Amino acid sequence: MDVVAVLVPWLVGLFVAYWVIRLAVRHGILDADHRRAAHQRDAATGETSAQ
């Protein structure tokens, strides 16, 4: 019974950490794609993006 009391919170913590990291990576990739597309669009039109 002691093993279950230790293992369950540990597994729940790993599960939550996995999803937080997965979402962070997903949003980071999407942000990089949007920035890359904006940079390519600006380069094609000759504009400079204000940051």
N, C-alpha and C positions, 0 to 999 in steps of 0.2 A: 504494500500500500504506500510506503514511503517513496518508492520509485515513481509511482504514478503521480504523487503530489509534486514531485520535482520535475518530471518529464513533461507533463501537460503544459504548465506555464512556459517552459522552455520552448516547446514546439509551437505554441501560440505566438511567442515572441519572434521566433524564426520566420513564421508565416507572415506576420505583419511586416517585419524588416524586408523580407523578399518582395512583397508587393509595393512597399514604399520605394525601394531601390528600382524596381521594374518601372514604376510610374515616372520616377525622376529621369531615368534613361530615355524612356519613350518621349517625354516632353522635351528633353534636351535635344534629341534627334530631330523632332519636329521644328523646334526653334532654329536649329542650325540649318535645316532645309529652307525655312522661310527666309532666314537672313541671306543664304546663298542665292536664292531666287531673286530677292530684292537687289542684291549686289549685281547679279547678272543683268537684271532689268535696267538698273541705273547705268551700268557700263554700256549697254546697247543704246540707250537714249542720250548718253553723255551727261547725265545729271549727277550731282553729288548728294548723298544722303546726309541730312543733318542729324548728328547724334549728340 
